[in-house]
Amino acid sequence: MEPTREVLDLLLDDARASTEDIARQTGLEEGAVAEAIAALEEQGVVRGYQAIVDWEALDEEHVRAEVELNVTLDRETGYDDIADRLARFPEVYSLELVSGEYDFLMVVEGESMNEVSRFISEKVAPVPEITQTVTHYVMETYKDRGVEFGDGDEDDRLSVSP
């Protein structure tokens, strides 16, 4: 495996790992690790570092919705144009062009279902190229970006019936 890929894999596992920890795990010099990370950031491969938050553990409302978007393109407007317009909204957590029965998968976050619903109906649905939206509200998160949620004390074994 290429040293840069090893560093990237370790950052994906724990973005807070020190260059010293990564060097120890890869067998690289600490300076080489720091250079690899700097190069990955400069090239735009590593675009940022984020915490994974279990919103259920906080005593405040937080809503996440996955929204399927269908679009109709014309000669002047392509997928990138629509994506550029939608990605500018701060409510849009992620936006991906996907294959299948719809064109875009958009994840929206807000303080309430009403706020998310209003955003979709007032800002997203009126975009002329968007022909259909289907909103799925996330009811429970069990795993996010590789991190399992839950207290870890529960017996997660599946029951076996004869």
CYANA upper distance limits for C-alpha pairs under 8 A (distance plus 0.5 A):
  1 MET  CA      5 ARG  CA      7.19
  1 MET  CA      6 GLU  CA      7.19
  2 GLU  CA      6 GLU  CA      6.89
  3 PRO  CA      7 VAL  CA      6.77
  3 PRO  CA     26 THR  CA      8.05
  3 PRO  CA     28 LEU  CA      8.37
  4 THR  CA      8 LEU  CA      6.65
  4 THR  CA     36 ALA  CA      6.50
  5 ARG  CA      9 ASP  CA      6.55
  6 GLU  CA     10 LEU  CA      6.81
  6 GLU  CA     26 THR  CA      7.39
  7 VAL  CA     11 LEU  CA      6.72
  7 VAL  CA     22 ILE  CA      7.25
  7 VAL  CA     26 THR  CA      8.00
  7 VAL  CA     33 VAL  CA      7.51
  7 VAL  CA     36 ALA  CA      7.88
  7 VAL  CA     37 ILE  CA      7.90
  8 LEU  CA     12 LEU  CA      6.65
  8 LEU  CA     37 ILE  CA      8.37
  9 ASP  CA     13 ASP  CA      6.83
 10 LEU  CA     14 ASP  CA      6.64
 10 LEU  CA     15 ALA  CA      8.03
 10 LEU  CA     17 ALA  CA      8.31
 10 LEU  CA     22 ILE  CA      7.42
 11 LEU  CA     15 ALA  CA      4.94
 11 LEU  CA     16 ARG  CA      7.96
 11 LEU  CA     17 ALA  CA      7.39
 15 ALA  CA     49 TYR  CA      6.96
 17 ALA  CA     21 ASP  CA      6.59
 17 ALA  CA     22 ILE  CA      7.14
 18 SER  CA     22 ILE  CA      6.82
 19 THR  CA     23 ALA  CA      6.45
 19 THR  CA     30 GLU  CA      6.28
 19 THR  CA     33 VAL  CA      6.48
 19 THR  CA     34 ALA  CA      6.61
 20 GLU  CA     24 ARG  CA      6.72
 20 GLU  CA     30 GLU  CA      6.15
 21 ASP  CA     25 GLN  CA      6.80
 22 ILE  CA     26 THR  CA      6.58
 22 ILE  CA     30 GLU  CA      8.23
 22 ILE  CA     33 VAL  CA      7.52
 23 ALA  CA     27 GLY  CA      6.04
 23 ALA  CA     28 LEU  CA      5.36
 23 ALA  CA     29 GLU  CA      6.19
 23 ALA  CA     30 GLU  CA      5.64
 23 ALA  CA     33 VAL  CA      6.67
 24 ARG  CA     28 LEU  CA      7.55
 28 LEU  CA     32 ALA  CA      6.91
 28 LEU  CA     33 VAL  CA      7.13
 29 GLU  CA     33 VAL  CA      6.95
 30 GLU  CA     34 ALA  CA      6.79
 31 GLY  CA     35 GLU  CA      6.67
 32 ALA  CA     36 ALA  CA      6.57
 33 VAL  CA     37 ILE  CA      6.69
 34 ALA  CA     38 ALA  CA      6.62
 35 GLU  CA     39 ALA  CA      6.54
 36 ALA  CA     40 LEU  CA      6.63
 37 ILE  CA     41 GLU  CA      6.72
 38 ALA  CA     42 GLU  CA      6.54
 39 ALA  CA     43 GLN  CA      6.49
 40 LEU  CA     44 GLY  CA      6.80
 40 LEU  CA     45 VAL  CA      5.61
 40 LEU  CA     46 VAL  CA      6.02
 41 GLU  CA     45 VAL  CA      6.42
 41 GLU  CA     46 VAL  CA      5.28
 41 GLU  CA     47 ARG  CA      6.93
 52 ILE  CA    144 ASP  CA      7.78
 52 ILE  CA    145 ARG  CA      8.22
 52 ILE  CA    147 VAL  CA      8.36
 54 ASP  CA     58 LEU  CA      8.02
 54 ASP  CA    149 PHE  CA      7.68
 55 TRP  CA     60 GLU  CA      8.33
 55 TRP  CA     61 GLU  CA      8.37
 55 TRP  CA     62 HIS  CA      7.06
 61 GLU  CA    111 GLU  CA      6.28
 61 GLU  CA    112 SER  CA      6.98
 62 HIS  CA    109 GLU  CA      7.80
 62 HIS  CA    110 GLY  CA      6.49
 62 HIS  CA    111 GLU  CA      5.22
 62 HIS  CA    112 SER  CA      6.71
 63 VAL  CA    109 GLU  CA      6.08
 63 VAL  CA    110 GLY  CA      5.74
 63 VAL  CA    111 GLU  CA      6.29
 63 VAL  CA    112 SER  CA      6.04
 63 VAL  CA    113 MET  CA      6.68
 63 VAL  CA    116 VAL  CA      8.03
 63 VAL  CA    137 TYR  CA      7.98
 63 VAL  CA    138 VAL  CA      7.82
 64 ARG  CA    107 VAL  CA      7.47
 64 ARG  CA    108 VAL  CA      6.21
 64 ARG  CA    109 GLU  CA      4.99
 64 ARG  CA    110 GLY  CA      7.12
 64 ARG  CA    137 TYR  CA      6.60
 64 ARG  CA    138 VAL  CA      6.07
 65 ALA  CA    107 VAL  CA      6.16
 65 ALA  CA    108 VAL  CA      5.75
 65 ALA  CA    109 GLU  CA      6.95
 65 ALA  CA    116 VAL  CA      8.10
 65 ALA  CA    135 THR  CA      6.96
 65 ALA  CA    136 HIS  CA      5.92
 65 ALA  CA    137 TYR  CA      4.70
 65 ALA  CA    138 VAL  CA      6.00
 66 GLU  CA    105 LEU  CA      7.30
 66 GLU  CA    106 MET  CA      6.27
 66 GLU  CA    107 VAL  CA      5.03
 66 GLU  CA    108 VAL  CA      6.94
 66 GLU  CA    135 THR  CA      6.41
 66 GLU  CA    136 HIS  CA      5.61
 66 GLU  CA    137 TYR  CA      6.83
 66 GLU  CA    138 VAL  CA      7.72
 67 VAL  CA    105 LEU  CA      6.29
 67 VAL  CA    106 MET  CA      5.53
 67 VAL  CA    107 VAL  CA      6.60
 67 VAL  CA    108 VAL  CA      7.94
 67 VAL  CA    133 THR  CA      6.99
 67 VAL  CA    134 VAL  CA      6.01
 67 VAL  CA    135 THR  CA      4.90
 67 VAL  CA    136 HIS  CA      6.59
 68 GLU  CA    102 TYR  CA      6.71
 68 GLU  CA    103 ASP  CA      7.88
 68 GLU  CA    104 PHE  CA      6.46
 68 GLU  CA    105 LEU  CA      5.49
 68 GLU  CA    106 MET  CA      7.00
 68 GLU  CA    132 GLN  CA      8.41
 68 GLU  CA    133 THR  CA      6.04
 68 GLU  CA    134 VAL  CA      5.51
 68 GLU  CA    135 THR  CA      6.93
 69 LEU  CA    102 TYR  CA      6.44
 69 LEU  CA    103 ASP  CA      6.32
 69 LEU  CA    104 PHE  CA      5.52
 69 LEU  CA    105 LEU  CA      6.87
 69 LEU  CA    106 MET  CA      7.95
 69 LEU  CA    130 ILE  CA      7.23
 69 LEU  CA    131 THR  CA      8.10
 69 LEU  CA    132 GLN  CA      6.30
 69 LEU  CA    133 THR  CA      5.28
 69 LEU  CA    134 VAL  CA      7.24
 70 ASN  CA    102 TYR  CA      5.55
 70 ASN  CA    103 ASP  CA      5.62
 70 ASN  CA    104 PHE  CA      7.22
 70 ASN  CA    130 ILE  CA      6.31
 70 ASN  CA    131 THR  CA      6.02
 70 ASN  CA    132 GLN  CA      5.60
 70 ASN  CA    133 THR  CA      7.10
 71 VAL  CA    103 ASP  CA      7.06
 71 VAL  CA    129 GLU  CA      5.72
 71 VAL  CA    130 ILE  CA      4.82
 71 VAL  CA    131 THR  CA      5.73
 71 VAL  CA    132 GLN  CA      7.62
 72 THR  CA    129 GLU  CA      5.69
 72 THR  CA    130 ILE  CA      7.02
 72 THR  CA    131 THR  CA      7.13
 73 LEU  CA     77 THR  CA      6.27
 73 LEU  CA     78 GLY  CA      6.37
 73 LEU  CA     79 TYR  CA      7.93
 73 LEU  CA    129 GLU  CA      6.91
 74 ASP  CA     78 GLY  CA      7.61
 77 THR  CA     81 ASP  CA      6.50
 77 THR  CA     82 ILE  CA      7.87
 78 GLY  CA     82 ILE  CA      7.18
 79 TYR  CA     83 ALA  CA      6.59
 79 TYR  CA     97 LEU  CA      8.34
 80 ASP  CA     84 ASP  CA      6.47
 81 ASP  CA     85 ARG  CA      6.90
 82 ILE  CA     86 LEU  CA      6.78
 82 ILE  CA    129 GLU  CA      8.20
 83 ALA  CA     87 ALA  CA      6.31
 83 ALA  CA     95 LEU  CA      7.80
 84 ASP  CA     88 ARG  CA      7.10
 85 ARG  CA     89 PHE  CA      8.35
 86 LEU  CA     92 VAL  CA      7.86
 86 LEU  CA     95 LEU  CA      8.50
 86 LEU  CA    124 VAL  CA      7.86
 87 ALA  CA     92 VAL  CA      6.69
 87 ALA  CA     94 SER  CA      8.13
 87 ALA  CA     95 LEU  CA      7.25
 88 ARG  CA     92 VAL  CA      8.19
 91 GLU  CA    108 VAL  CA      5.97
 91 GLU  CA    109 GLU  CA      6.05
 91 GLU  CA    110 GLY  CA      7.07
 91 GLU  CA    119 PHE  CA      8.38
 92 VAL  CA    106 MET  CA      7.36
 92 VAL  CA    107 VAL  CA      6.47
 92 VAL  CA    108 VAL  CA      5.14
 92 VAL  CA    109 GLU  CA      7.18
 93 TYR  CA    106 MET  CA      7.99
 93 TYR  CA    107 VAL  CA      5.80
 93 TYR  CA    108 VAL  CA      5.81
 93 TYR  CA    109 GLU  CA      6.84
 94 SER  CA    106 MET  CA      6.16
 94 SER  CA    107 VAL  CA      5.58
 94 SER  CA    108 VAL  CA      7.72
 95 LEU  CA    104 PHE  CA      7.31
 95 LEU  CA    105 LEU  CA      6.28
 95 LEU  CA    106 MET  CA      4.88
 95 LEU  CA    107 VAL  CA      6.92
 96 GLU  CA    104 PHE  CA      5.96
 96 GLU  CA    105 LEU  CA      5.73
 96 GLU  CA    106 MET  CA      6.90
 97 LEU  CA    103 ASP  CA      6.27
 97 LEU  CA    104 PHE  CA      4.97
 97 LEU  CA    105 LEU  CA      6.96
 98 VAL  CA    102 TYR  CA      7.73
 98 VAL  CA    103 ASP  CA      6.03
 98 VAL  CA    104 PHE  CA      6.07
 98 VAL  CA    105 LEU  CA      7.16
 99 SER  CA    103 ASP  CA      7.02
108 VAL  CA    116 VAL  CA      7.45
109 GLU  CA    116 VAL  CA      7.25
110 GLY  CA    115 GLU  CA      6.65
110 GLY  CA    116 VAL  CA      6.09
111 GLU  CA    115 GLU  CA      7.02
111 GLU  CA    116 VAL  CA      8.20
112 SER  CA    116 VAL  CA      6.91
113 MET  CA    117 SER  CA      6.43
114 ASN  CA    118 ARG  CA      6.49
115 GLU  CA    119 PHE  CA      6.68
116 VAL  CA    120 ILE  CA      6.82
117 SER  CA    121 SER  CA      6.67
118 ARG  CA    122 GLU  CA      6.20
118 ARG  CA    123 LYS  CA      8.37
119 PHE  CA    123 LYS  CA      5.88
119 PHE  CA    124 VAL  CA      7.31
120 ILE  CA    124 VAL  CA      5.28
120 ILE  CA    125 ALA  CA      6.46
121 SER  CA    125 ALA  CA      5.72
121 SER  CA    126 PRO  CA      7.69
122 GLU  CA    126 PRO  CA      7.02
123 LYS  CA    127 VAL  CA      7.72
124 VAL  CA    130 ILE  CA      8.23
125 ALA  CA    130 ILE  CA      6.79
125 ALA  CA    131 THR  CA      8.23
125 ALA  CA    132 GLN  CA      7.91
125 ALA  CA    133 THR  CA      7.37
126 PRO  CA    130 ILE  CA      7.87
141 THR  CA    149 PHE  CA      7.53
142 TYR  CA    148 GLU  CA      6.35
142 TYR  CA    149 PHE  CA      5.59
142 TYR  CA    150 GLY  CA      7.64
143 LYS  CA    147 VAL  CA      5.84
143 LYS  CA    148 GLU  CA      4.68
143 LYS  CA    149 PHE  CA      6.07
144 ASP  CA    148 GLU  CA      7.06
144 ASP  CA    149 PHE  CA      8.24
